Amino acid sequence: YLLPCPNNECEENIKRRFMTQHRDSCPHQVVKCSNWCGLELKRHELEFHLHYTCPKRIVSCVYCHTKDEYQIIGGDHYDICPDISLPCPNNGCEKKIKRCLVTQHRNTCPKEEVDCQYFKVGCYEKMNRENLPQHNEE
């Protein structure tokens, strides 16, 4: 005795004793995302969803290669990623530096504003680091 598959788009007729088996593999059966994102979709759509659209799929940051859920990497991660390149914050410096190296760069950047090395004895001028040697000679 054959029964129609209860899934609307499936056109198969199945023997009653195989109905459970068919339902567990029917491409038109509605299933929940196995990443627990909460989405319910047809079984034949699941693989595409898991690999390309699920917000809970695991991806790697293209800069630091940290692995996490897409919703994390694609969201706030780039605001804190240590390996993303940022422009030097100093006016006139054209270098791009990894976020984790910005402080180190600023300690040597010729465009960093610094105090005169004689600040402690009364010279309160500020200048770019590149102008310090000339200022000290004057």
Secondary structure as the mmCIF struct_conf table of DSSP 4:
data_model
#
loop_
_struct_conf.conf_type_id
_struct_conf.id
_struct_conf.beg_label_comp_id
_struct_conf.beg_label_asym_id
_struct_conf.beg_label_seq_id
_struct_conf.end_label_comp_id
_struct_conf.end_label_asym_id
_struct_conf.end_label_seq_id
STRN STRN1 LEU A 2 PRO A 4
BEND BEND1 PRO A 6 ASN A 7
TURN_TY1_P TURN_TY1_P1 ASN A 8 GLU A 9
STRN STRN2 ASN A 13 LYS A 15
HELX_RH_3T_P HELX_RH_3T_P1 ARG A 16 PHE A 18
HELX_RH_AL_P HELX_RH_AL_P1 MET A 19 ARG A 23
TURN_TY1_P TURN_TY1_P2 ASP A 24 SER A 25
TURN_TY1_P TURN_TY1_P3 PRO A 27 HIS A 28
BEND BEND2 GLN A 29 GLN A 29
STRN STRN3 VAL A 30 LYS A 32
TURN_TY1_P TURN_TY1_P4 SER A 34 ASN A 35
BEND BEND3 CYS A 37 CYS A 37
STRN STRN4 GLU A 40 LYS A 42
HELX_RH_AL_P HELX_RH_AL_P2 ARG A 43 PHE A 48
HELX_RH_PI_P HELX_RH_PI_P1 HIS A 49 THR A 53
TURN_TY1_P TURN_TY1_P5 PRO A 55 LYS A 56
BEND BEND4 ARG A 57 ARG A 57
STRN STRN5 ILE A 58 SER A 60
TURN_TY1_P TURN_TY1_P6 VAL A 62 CYS A 64
STRN STRN6 LYS A 67 GLU A 69
HELX_RH_AL_P HELX_RH_AL_P3 TYR A 70 ILE A 72
HELX_RH_PI_P HELX_RH_PI_P2 ILE A 73 HIS A 77
HELX_RH_AL_P HELX_RH_AL_P4 TYR A 78 ILE A 80
TURN_TY1_P TURN_TY1_P7 PRO A 82 ASP A 83
BEND BEND5 ILE A 84 ILE A 84
STRN STRN7 SER A 85 PRO A 87
BEND BEND6 PRO A 89 ASN A 90
TURN_TY1_P TURN_TY1_P8 ASN A 91 GLY A 92
STRN STRN8 LYS A 96 LYS A 98
HELX_RH_3T_P HELX_RH_3T_P2 ARG A 99 LEU A 101
HELX_RH_AL_P HELX_RH_AL_P5 VAL A 102 ARG A 106
TURN_TY1_P TURN_TY1_P9 ASN A 107 THR A 108
TURN_TY1_P TURN_TY1_P10 PRO A 110 LYS A 111
BEND BEND7 GLU A 112 GLU A 112
STRN STRN9 GLU A 113 ASP A 115
TURN_TY1_P TURN_TY1_P11 GLN A 117 TYR A 118
HELX_RH_3T_P HELX_RH_3T_P3 PHE A 119 VAL A 121
TURN_TY1_P TURN_TY1_P12 GLY A 122 GLY A 122
STRN STRN10 LYS A 126 ASN A 128
HELX_RH_3T_P HELX_RH_3T_P4 ARG A 129 ASN A 131
HELX_RH_AL_P HELX_RH_AL_P6 LEU A 132 GLU A 137
#
